[in-house]
């Protein structure tokens, strides 16, 4: 219970997962209660993780109705604009954010005494920002002064949405930059390739394990092999690179029981239970280890290529090329910066610092169409965002920076609620408006 100078008592109810309390907001909510002689004050627009659920005037508890939401003027709402100004996400509902918060507790002296403005200013300091850009790790960083592909000038792309995973990056220090010449988007700074395995730790694994969205099922765009299935042998040998907990490999084995299916990822993400389902597993780092020689007919990499430093892209593609049988296929997906849906809600920057690069379909087409190694087949759109659109727009209606954007998210959620048959989603993806692009390459 807090007390203000007017000797009125208040109950301040907060979520235990909110580690930073905006005391300026709490005081403003108390003042609103006094001005309006109301019993309950809610808030809207605070940085997630800094707000309180409600403030209750203790001397008006007897006036509370059973349904406080319908109790105007007993219930009032205080608009706040810290999220509009700063665009952060401090609550601890993601293990990634918990790791960053623990790092700040250890490294940021006097953090518990800072107000919101001082705390956020500290996040941009030269001794703190590199830690946030490295996921709270003391590792080597690489800074790009120009585009790693064409040496063009880079334009900063500030993240203007609610940073659903990391959350602690300050808007004053943009992490992503777009090349004004070729259009490649690159993070800077990025974790040095020899240290990158450090950030794929137990915190990352836990967030991955609890993810409920499964984009690998009959009817899913990623699982439509009509473009090339007829060219594969009856007992096709497949390898999924960076396959996480193995959901795609599980789909393959169920849909094509005669295929020899192999799942791979970093050692910490190995799911040995897959072996009981007839799926082979490999702990594989494609940056450092040879995959094999003409060992597979189909290699897939869903949302992987953006995790690879630019200067290693060519060598990884060579590694994959050598591992494919003659005429074999490499299929991968990656966020498509050319798509307006990918740019909306800052989806292109959804996973810093894991995503080193953000490509566009036009950039990828130019890169592969001049290759003597690969035949570039017609690309297709897919969308994790649209697969789980109700969740994303519900999330946006609560965390977008401005109240206007939160309202827009609510409208879009209502639109997609009516798309029971998925016609709207399919129409968007046919028009190339997905959040990701699927690229299919055939070994020449």
N, C-alpha and C positions, 0 to 999 in steps of 0.2 A: 504494500500500500504506500502511495506517495501522498505528500501533503503540500499544498501550495501556500503562499503567504496569507491567503484569506482564510486559512484554517479549515478549508473544506477537504474531506478525505476522498480519495479516489482508488478504485481498483484498476490496475493496469494489467491486462491479460495479453501475454505474448507467447508465441510459438517457441518451444525450446530449441528448435533448429535455426532460429534467427540469432546469430552470434553478436550482432551489433545493433544497439538500440539508439534510435534517433531521438534524443531527449528534447530537441527543439520541436519535433512533431508531437511528442507527448504533452509538452507544455501548451502547444497550440490547441490540442484537442481538449485539454482542461479549460482553457479560456473559452472555447466554443461552447462547452457545456454550461459554463457560468452565464455567458451572454444569452443563450437560448433557453436557460432554465430546463435543460433536457437531462435525461437519465443516462443515455448511452451515446457514445460518439465512436463511429467507425472512421477509417481513413481510406483514401484512394490516391495512388500516385507516388508513394514512397519507394525507394530502392528496395526490391525484395531482399529480405534478410535484415532490414533495419526497422521495419514497421512493427506496430503492435496490433493485435487482433481487435482490441477495443479498449476504451477507457470508460469506466462506469462511475458516476457520482454516487458515493456511498450513502449520502443522506437522502438519495432518491430511489434506493433499492426497492422500497415498498411500492413504488409506482410502476415497476416493470411489468408489462403484460406477458402473457405466455409466448407470444410471437413478437419478438423485439423488432424484426424487420418491417412489420406493418404498423409500427407504433409512433409515427410522426404525430406531433413534434417531440415525443418522448425520445425518439432516436434521430440523430443527425449525422451528417457525413462531412468530414474535413478533407478538402482537396489539398494535396501536397505535390510538389513539383521537383523533388530531388531526382527521380528517375528520368524525368524529362531533360534534366540538365546533365546528368552523369552517365546514365545507362549502364548500370552494373547489376550484379546478381550475387548477393553475399550469403544467402541461406545455404544450409549444409545438406540439401537433399541430393546432391551429387557428390560422390566420393572424390572427384577431381577438385571440387571446391573445398572440401574438407582438407585435402592435402595442402592447398594453397593457403587456407586460413591457418593451419598449424605452422606453416613456414613463416607467416607474418607474425604470429604470436612469438615465435622464437627470435625473429630478426628485427622487428620494428619496436624499438624502445618506446615505452610510454603509450603504446597503442590503446590500452584500456582507458586512458584519460582523454583521448582525442575526440573532438566533435566530428561530424560527418565530413565537413569540408576539409578539415585538416587531415583526416584519414585518407580521403581520396587524393588529396595533393601528394601525400606521402607515397601512394602507389606509383606515381610518375617519377619518383626520384631515381637518379642514376644508379643507386645501390640497391633499389628494390625492384624496379621494372624488369631488369634482366632475369631476376629470379622468377617473376611471374611469367615471363616469356619462355622460361625453361621448366614450367610446371613445378616451381618450388625447389628445383635441384641446382646444386652447384656444379654445373657442367659447362663445357666450352660452347660458345655461341659463334655463329657466323653471321655477319651483317652484310647485306647487299647494298652497294652504292648505286648499282645500275642493274638492268635486267640480266639475269644469268643466261638467257637464251640469245638475245640479240644486242645486248649492251645499251638498250634504249633507256631513256629517262623514266624514273618511277614516280607515280603519283600516289600519295597516301590515300587509303580507303578506310576512314574511321568506321568502327562498328557502332551502328546507331540503334541496334535492337538490344534485347536483354541478355545476350551471351548465355545461352542455356546450359553450357557445360562449364567453361572456366569461370566466367563471371567477375573476376577480379582485375581484368585488364583495364587500365584507365583510358578513357576516350582521348585524353591529351597525348597519348603515345600510340598512334596507329600501328598495328602489327602487319597488316596486309597492304600491299602496294601493287598498282597496275602499271604495266609497261605501256607507255603511250604510243610505242611503235608497233609491237606485235600483239599486244593485248594479254600476254601471260600475267597472271596474278601470283605474286610470291610473298611469302612471309619473310619478314626481316625485323629482328634477328631470328635465326633458326638454330636448333640444337645441332651440334657437330655430329656428323654421321657415325663416328666411332663411339659417341656417348648416347645415341638415340635409344638404345635398348633400355637405358635407365628409366625413361619415362613410361615404358610399358611394364608397369609394376602392379602390385596387388590392388592399388586404388583404381587403376584403369580396368583391371580384370573384373572387379566387383560391379562397376557401372555397366560393363558389357554383359555380365551374367544376368542382371536384373532387367535388361531391356526386353520388352514384351512384343515388340514389333517383329514379325517374321515375313520378309518379302519373298520367300522362296516357297512357292506352292503352285499347283496346277492353275493355269490361267495368268500367272504373273509374267510380266514382260521379260524379266531376267531368266525365266525358265522356258521361254519359247525358243526352241532350237530349229524351227522350221527352215531357217535360212541356210542351215548347213548339215542338219542331222543325216540326210541321205548320203553324205560323203564320209560319215564315220563308220568304222567297222562294227560288226555285231557286238564284239566284246571290247568296246572302246576303253582305252586307258585314260583316266582323267586325273587332273591335279587341280585343287583349289588352293590358291596362294592367299595367305592372310585370312583364312577362313573362320577366325574367331572360334566360336563354340561348335561349329560344324553343321549349321542348319542347312546350308546349300548341299553339302555332301550327303546329308541325310535324305534330302529331297531326291538327289540323283540316284541313290541306291534304291530308294522306294520306287521311283519311276522307271529305272533301267536296271533291274536286278542282275543282268548279265554283265554290266559294265564293271570294270575294275576301278573303284573310286578311291582316291587318296586325298586326305585332308592335310593341310599344313598351316602352321603359324609359329609365332615365337614359342619358346619352351614353356613360358608361364601360362600360355593360353591353350595348352594341349588338353584335349578332352578324351581321355583314354577309354571312356565308355563307348566311343564310336566303334572301337574294335569289336565289341560284342555285337554290333550291327553289320559286320562284314565290311567295314570301312577301314582302309589302311590309314595310318597317321604318320606324319613326318614333322619333326621340329626343324624348321627351315628358315634361314635368313638369306633371301635371294640376293642381297647386296654383297654377301661374303662367301656364299657357298654355291658350287655348281649344282644345277638341278639334275642334270643327267644328259645323256646323248640319245636323241631320238627315242625318248622313253615314254612319251605321252602323245595321245591323239587330240586331246582337248585340254587346254589350260585356261583356267578362269581366275580373275582377280577382281572381286567386287569391292569397290571403294578402297583401293590399295595404292594405286599409282601416285595419288596426291600425297602419300606418306613418304615418298622417295625424294631425296635431294636432287635438284635438277641435273647436276653434273654426273649423276649415277643412272639417269634414265636410260641412256643409250646402252650402257653395259648390262643393265637388268633386262632390257629387251633382247640383247644378244644372248643372254643366258636362257631366256625363255625360247628364243628361236632355235637354239641348239637342242633344247630338250624336246621339241616337237618332232614327230615323225613327218616325213615329206607330205605336204598337203594338209598338215594339221592346223588346228584353229586356236587362236588366242582371243578370248573374249573378256573385256574388262569394262567396268563402269567407273565414273568419276563425276563429281559435281560439274555442271555445265554453266559457266559464267555467262555464256551467250543468252541463256534463258532468263526472261524477266522473273520467273518464279524463283530461280536460284538466287537472284539478287535481292528479291523481296525478303523481308525478315532476316536479312544478313545471313541467309542460309549458306552462302559461299564461305563464311567465316565461322561455321558452326563448331569446328573442332580444333581451335588453336590449343597447344602448339603442335598437335599431331599432323595437321595438314600443312606441308611445306609449300604446296603449289595449288592453284586453282586454274584449270584449263577451260577452254571453250571449244565447242565442236568445230568451229572454223579453224582454230589454232591446231587442233589435233589432225584435221583433214590435211592442212598444209604440211604438217610434220611427216605424215605417213604416205601421202600420195606420191612423193618423190622417192620413196624407198624402193630399193631393189630386192629387199628381203620379204616385204609384206604386200599382199593384195588387200586394199582397203574396201570393205563391203559397206553397204548402206547402213548408216547409224540409226539407232532407235532411242527414243526418250523413255526414261522411267523416273520414278519419284518416290523416295522414302517419305517426303513431305506429304504428297497426296495419298499415299498408302495409309497414313495416319493423320489425315488432315483435321479431323475433329479434335484430336489431342493438341495438335499444333495451334489451331486457331483458338481453342479454349485457353491454352497457355498464353498466347498473345493477348487475349482479352484481359488477362490479369497482370501481365508484365511488360507490355509495350511501353515505351517511354511516355508518350503523350496520351491524354484521355481520348483524343480524337482517334489515334491509332488503336487504342484498346476497343473503342466502339466499332471501328472498321473490322477488327478481328472478330468481334461478336457477330457482325452482319455476315461475314464470310463463313463463319461456323454454321450459321443458320442455312446458308445456301447449300453447303456440302451435306448438311443433314438430310436434305431432300434428294440427294443423289444416291438413292438406295441401290440402283442397278449399276452404278459406276459409269454411266454414259458421259457425264461431264468430265470426269477424270480421264477417261479414254480419249475424249475429244481434245483435251488439252495436250495430252502426250502425243497424239497424232500430229498436232500442230507444232511439236517440238518444245512445248512449254511444260517440261518436267524439271525437277531439280537436278537430275543426273542424266548423263548420256551414256549409252551402251555402244562401245566400239567393237566391231568384229574384224579380226585380221586373219588372213590365211597365209601360211608359210609358202613362199615362192619356191 
